[in-house]
Amino acid sequence: MQESFIAPLTILDLKDFELIMELVRKGYSFVDLLKEKNSTPQNKDMSFLNFLVYYQKKYELPNRPM
């Protein structure tokens, strides 16, 4: 019998995770970030990194080098 291998699903890369954790440390809700990311077709089509840049601008958060 041949075994199948399914690769793990990667939802966020390390850079995205670090940016999200920076926002969470500043008091933003991780759940709210995910809800807003999936709230509109435009947000859904954005990469997570682009969404975080958009989110920072929308809420006038300090910029961080990417």
Buried (B, 14 or more C-beta within 10 A) or exposed (E): EEEEEEEEEEEEEEEBEEBBEBBBEEEBEEEEBEEBBEEEEEBEEBEBBEBBBBBBEEEEBEEEEE
